[in-house]
């Protein structure tokens, strides 16, 4: 991410309006090196389910094709659950500034999820912008906790 964040944006039929607004903001954010829209879009809101969009984003991150993703569905819960099924992903729902901050600084989350039916558009846009400004510090005391999560996850696949 030294040259900027490679960002993915996605949502389902209940989240594409916010996804589109955040996508437009991200395209104009100097901290963002690239943005990929994973859908769905207004022209075909049924083109993807929340699990398919979330799993696609998480898979791309784990493959090294992107650094982070912002996903939107009705509540943010479904996309978070689906993304977290991909090994190595830490995705969280966050609808307030403190949770957005801690998702990166304490948990090194790669995916932020939000609910279009839960918060207002301007708050969602602000939270996305704030989230892009945080970077995990691998020398922080939180690294041990993140490592414990990663180690546990690795042990489960043996």
Secondary structure, DSSP 8 states (H G I E B T S, - for coil): -TT-EEEEEEE-TTTHHHHHHHHHHHHT-TTEEEEEE---BTTBTTS--HHHHHHHHHHHHHTTS-SEEEEEESSSHHHHHHHHTSTT--EEE--SHHHHHHHHHTT--SEEEEETTTS-HHHHHHHHHHHHT----TTSTHHHHHHHHHHHHHHHT-
